[in-house]
């Protein structure tokens, strides 16, 4: 672990995120972690990292990173592109779903994210200190990540030094496949706090993500959902990412990775795990619809998502960027095997 990356430009609200911090909700510590765990896993796969290795989550403008020591490899996942500026000044584009190898002095400029969130994965994962079993940044409690905050200029991110062929990069031809259509939910556990018309509107009418959103949750604009005689409050109980609370206003709130651990609003439904990443990709103004599924359908969807990701990972290929010389072929096949000392016997024409 001797690679080191320096943050030259922090971008906007870029944080270190991994698979989250399970096991501490009983003491009020949220799960946190990547808003889109599937995209994080795909970006890590390009580098051979564990699926939940810590990476940089980029919601808007990406950072500029400079390799300080060690040769390090990074990968871009999501609707984002970058460019690599070598220490000598040459410039090479880095498309999404490609790796790029940085030698000391090289700089990677990550552009803006066209949609949702994107990830910059780093070889071996971003090795900031582990806190409560995770490197994920939880901003509200200044926990994890880099001092519990978003990246800042001058931060230094430890990572692994690259071992192996530094001239060989990896890429996927396409983005990982995702399910489409309405976000799937399991109704409840307090759907009896809503009228029949409210349930019909929730499942039959579109909502739009409001500007009031962050990593904790998103408020949705659309038809107000009428509470039944049971009312708009409950005795506080546990909530999870994906839970959809409905306060007295009747407008739903979908909870995300940094959500609190309990709440007193009735929950009309919970987004299934297979669609949590799609939920985390939404931005203000995006339209969202919901579809009710059974627990068995939710399990099958999760299995299908895992199988699709595994197939995509199997299609990752290696390549040499334009201008990079295949030194193994050059010295091993072309020059070495073709060299003559001058005293070999004449073999004659083939």
C-alpha positions in Angstrom: 0.0 0.0 0.0 2.4 2.7 -1.2 0.5 4.6 -3.8 -0.5 8.2 -3.0 -2.9 10.5 -4.8 -3.2 14.2 -4.1 -6.4 16.2 -4.6 -5.6 19.1 -6.9 -9.2 20.2 -7.4 -11.9 18.7 -5.1 -14.8 19.0 -7.5 -18.2 19.4 -5.9 -19.4 17.4 -2.9 -17.1 14.5 -3.8 -16.9 11.9 -0.9 -15.3 8.6 -0.1 -17.9 5.9 -0.1 -17.8 2.1 0.1 -20.4 -0.6 0.9 -21.5 1.2 4.0 -21.5 0.7 7.7 -23.8 -2.2 8.6 -24.2 -3.3 12.2 -24.4 0.0 14.0 -28.0 1.1 13.4 -29.0 -0.1 16.9 -26.8 2.8 18.3 -28.1 5.3 15.8 -25.4 5.1 13.2 -26.8 5.2 9.6 -25.7 2.7 7.0 -24.2 5.3 4.6 -22.1 4.0 1.7 -22.6 4.4 -2.0 -25.9 5.8 -3.3 -25.6 3.3 -6.2 -23.9 0.1 -4.8 -24.1 -1.6 -8.2 -22.3 1.2 -10.0 -19.6 1.2 -7.3 -19.2 -2.6 -7.7 -18.9 -2.2 -11.5 -16.2 0.5 -11.3 -14.3 -1.6 -8.8 -14.5 -4.6 -11.1 -12.5 -2.8 -13.7 -9.6 -2.7 -11.3 -10.0 -6.2 -9.8 -11.1 -4.6 -6.5 -13.6 -6.0 -4.1 -17.1 -4.9 -5.0 -17.4 -2.7 -2.0 -13.9 -1.2 -2.0 -13.9 2.5 -1.1 -14.0 4.9 -4.1 -14.9 8.5 -4.8 -18.6 9.2 -5.3 -19.1 12.1 -7.7 -22.5 13.7 -7.7 -21.8 16.8 -9.9 -18.3 18.0 -11.0 -15.5 15.6 -10.7 -12.1 16.1 -8.9 -8.6 16.5 -10.4 -6.2 14.0 -8.9 -2.4 13.8 -9.2 -0.3 10.7 -8.6 2.3 11.7 -6.0 4.1 8.4 -5.4 3.8 4.9 -6.8 2.1 4.0 -10.1 -1.6 3.8 -9.5 -4.6 2.8 -11.6 -8.0 4.4 -11.5 -11.3 3.6 -13.3 -14.3 5.8 -14.2 -17.8 4.4 -13.6 -21.0 6.2 -14.6 -21.9 8.9 -17.0 -18.6 10.8 -16.7 -15.4 11.2 -18.7 -12.0 12.5 -17.9 -8.6 13.1 -19.3 -5.1 12.1 -18.3 -2.4 14.7 -18.4 1.0 13.1 -18.2 3.9 14.6 -16.3 5.4 15.4 -19.7 2.3 17.3 -20.8 0.7 14.8 -23.2 -3.1 14.5 -22.9 -5.2 11.4 -23.4 -9.0 11.1 -23.0 -10.3 8.6 -20.4 -13.9 7.5 -21.3 -16.3 6.1 -18.8 -15.8 2.4 -18.0 -12.1 2.6 -18.8 -9.1 2.4 -16.5 -6.2 4.9 -16.6 -2.8 4.3 -15.1 -1.1 7.3 -13.5 2.7 7.5 -13.0 4.1 10.0 -10.5 3.4 13.5 -11.7 0.5 12.4 -13.9 -2.9 14.1 -13.4 -6.4 12.9 -14.0 -9.1 15.5 -14.6 -12.6 14.1 -14.0 -15.4 16.1 -15.8 -19.0 16.7 -14.8 -21.4 13.9 -14.3 -24.1 13.9 -17.0 -26.6 12.0 -14.9 -27.0 10.6 -11.4 -23.8 9.9 -9.5 -20.5 8.5 -10.8 -17.6 6.7 -9.2 -13.8 7.1 -9.5 -12.4 3.8 -8.3 -8.8 3.5 -7.3 -6.6 0.4 -7.4 -6.8 -1.4 -4.1 -9.5 1.1 -2.9 -9.1 4.4 -1.3 -7.3 3.5 2.0 -8.5 6.2 4.3 -8.9 5.0 8.0 -11.6 2.6 8.8 -14.2 3.9 11.3 -16.8 1.6 12.7 -16.0 -1.0 10.1 -16.2 1.3 7.1 -14.5 4.0 5.1 -17.8 5.6 4.0 -18.2 9.3 4.7 -21.2 10.3 6.8 -21.2 14.0 6.6 -23.8 14.8 9.3 -21.6 13.2 12.0 -18.2 13.9 10.4 -17.6 10.1 10.3 -15.3 8.2 7.9 -13.9 9.3 4.6 -11.4 12.2 4.8 -12.0 13.7 8.2 -15.7 13.1 7.8 -16.1 15.6 5.0 -16.1 16.1 1.3 -12.8 16.2 -0.5 -10.8 19.4 -0.3 -7.8 20.6 -2.2 -4.6 19.2 -0.8 -6.1 16.0 0.6 -3.9 13.0 0.1 -5.5 9.6 -0.6 -3.5 6.5 0.1 -4.0 3.6 -2.2 -2.2 0.5 -3.6 0.8 0.7 -5.8 0.2 -1.0 -9.2 1.8 -4.4 -9.7 1.8 -5.9 -13.1 1.9 -4.4 -16.6 1.4 -0.6 -16.3 0.8 -0.3 -20.0 -2.2 -2.5 -20.0 -5.6 -0.9 -19.4 -9.1 -2.4 -19.0 -12.5 -1.4 -20.3 -16.1 -2.4 -20.8 -17.7 -1.8 -24.1 -21.0 -0.7 -22.5 -22.3 0.5 -19.2 -23.6 -2.3 -16.9 -27.2 -3.2 -17.8 -29.9 -1.9 -15.5 -33.6 -2.7 -15.0 -35.9 0.0 -16.3 -39.5 1.0 -15.7 -41.1 2.0 -12.4 -39.1 1.7 -9.2 -40.3 -1.5 -7.5 -41.5 -1.4 -3.9 -43.0 -3.7 -1.3 -46.0 -2.0 0.3 -46.0 -1.4 4.0 -45.2 -1.7 6.8 -47.8 1.0 7.5 -49.8 1.1 4.3 -52.9 0.7 6.4 -52.4 4.4 7.4 -53.5 5.4 3.9 -56.8 5.4 2.0 -57.5 3.3 -1.0 -57.3 6.4 -3.2 -53.9 7.2 -1.7 -52.5 3.8 -2.5 -54.0 4.0 -6.0 -52.4 7.4 -6.6 -49.0 6.3 -5.2 -48.8 3.3 -7.6 -50.6 4.9 -10.5 -49.4 8.5 -10.8 -46.0 9.9 -11.5 -44.0 11.9 -8.9 -41.1 14.2 -9.5 -38.0 14.6 -7.4 -37.9 18.0 -5.8 -34.9 20.1 -5.2 -35.1 19.2 -1.5 -32.8 16.2 -1.6 -29.4 15.1 -0.3 -27.7 11.8 0.6 -30.3 11.4 3.4 -33.4 11.4 1.3 -35.5 13.1 -1.4 -38.9 14.8 -1.2 -41.2 14.0 -4.0 -43.7 16.3 -5.7 -47.0 14.9 -7.0 -50.4 13.9 -5.7 -50.8 14.3 -2.0 -51.5 11.0 -0.3 -54.4 11.0 2.1 -53.9 9.3 5.4 -56.6 7.0 6.8 -58.2 7.3 10.2 -55.0 5.8 11.6 -53.4 9.2 11.1 -50.1 10.7 9.9 -48.0 9.7 12.8 -46.8 6.5 14.4 -44.7 5.5 17.4 -41.2 5.9 16.0 -39.7 2.7 14.6 -36.8 1.7 12.5 -36.3 2.9 8.9 -33.9 1.8 6.2 -32.6 3.2 2.9 -35.5 2.9 0.5 -38.3 3.4 3.0 -40.9 5.9 1.8 -42.3 8.0 4.6 -45.4 10.2 4.2 -45.7 13.1 6.6 -48.9 15.1 7.2 -48.4 17.0 4.0 -49.1 13.8 2.1 -46.0 14.2 -0.1 -43.7 11.2 0.1 -40.1 11.2 1.3 -37.8 8.5 -0.1 -34.9 7.7 2.2 -31.4 7.2 0.9 -28.1 5.8 2.1 -27.5 8.4 4.9 -31.0 8.2 6.3 -31.7 8.2 10.0 -32.3 5.0 11.8 -35.8 5.6 13.0 -38.8 7.8 12.2 -42.3 8.7 13.2 -44.1 9.0 9.9 -46.0 6.0 8.4 -44.2 4.2 5.7 -46.4 3.5 2.7 -43.7 1.2 1.0 -40.1 0.3 0.8 -38.0 0.2 -2.4 -36.6 -3.2 -3.1 -32.8 -3.7 -2.7 -32.4 -4.4 -6.5 -33.7 -0.9 -7.2 -31.9 1.1 -4.5 -29.1 2.1 -6.9 -31.7 3.4 -9.5 -33.3 5.4 -6.7 -29.9 6.8 -5.8 -29.3 7.9 -9.4 -32.2 10.3 -9.4 -31.8 14.0 -9.5 -34.1 17.0 -8.9 -36.7 17.2 -11.7 -36.5 13.5 -12.6 -39.9 11.7 -12.9 -40.4 8.6 -10.8 -43.2 5.9 -10.7 -43.6 3.1 -8.4 -44.8 -0.5 -8.9 -45.8 -2.9 -6.1 -44.1 -6.4 -6.1 -44.1 -9.3 -3.8 -41.2 -10.4 -1.6 -40.5 -13.3 -3.9 -40.3 -11.0 -6.9 -37.9 -8.7 -5.0 -35.6 -11.7 -4.3 -35.7 -12.7 -8.0 -35.0 -9.1 -9.1 -31.9 -9.1 -6.8 -30.7 -12.4 -8.2 -31.2 -11.1 -11.7 -29.3 -7.9 -11.0 -26.4 -9.9 -9.6 -26.3 -12.2 -12.6 -26.4 -9.3 -15.0 -23.5 -7.6 -13.2 -21.5 -10.9 -13.3 -22.0 -11.2 -17.0 -20.9 -7.6 -17.5 -17.8 -8.2 -15.4 -17.0 -11.2 -17.6 -16.9 -9.0 -20.6 -14.3 -6.6 -19.3 -11.3 -6.7 -21.7 -7.7 -5.5 -21.6 -6.3 -3.1 -24.2 -3.3 -0.9 -24.9 -4.1 2.8 -25.4 -3.1 4.3 -28.7 0.5 5.3 -28.7 1.5 2.8 -26.0 4.1 0.3 -27.3 3.6 -3.3 -26.5 7.1 -3.8 -25.1 6.6 -7.5 -24.5 5.9 -8.1 -28.1 8.5 -5.7 -29.3 11.4 -7.1 -27.3 10.2 -10.7 -27.0 8.9 -11.4 -30.5 10.2 -8.8 -33.0 13.6 -7.8 -31.9 15.0 -10.5 -29.7 13.9 -13.4 -31.8 15.0 -11.6 -35.0 18.5 -10.6 -33.8 21.6 -12.3 -35.3 25.0 -12.6 -33.6 26.6 -13.1 -37.1 28.1 -16.5 -36.5 24.9 -18.6 -37.0 24.9 -21.1 -40.0 23.0 -20.0 -43.1 19.6 -21.6 -43.0 18.7 -20.8 -46.6 15.4 -19.5 -47.9 12.3 -20.7 -46.2 
